[in-house]
């Protein structure tokens, strides 16, 4: 395993199936910059209803890295939100 894979595995949950290894990030709220308790996004105050809506989206979304291809993938998120999270991971 190379050093990138070791670093990634330290902060993620690993999933192996059919010879594939993928790692999933758990706390998408934190990666996206959402602070639910204080209704802020990247430190900027946002409306409570927007905070609630973002939390709903981030709770069902998934972001993962395929350790064979080193490609990021996502589901349950729109492209803009997913790419913001992936950019922060990189």
ABEGO torsion letter per residue (X at the ends): XBAAAAAAAAABBBBBBGGBBBBBBABAAAAAGBBAAAGBBGGBBBBAAAAAAAAAAAAABBBBBBAAAGBBBBBGBBAAAAAAAAAAAX
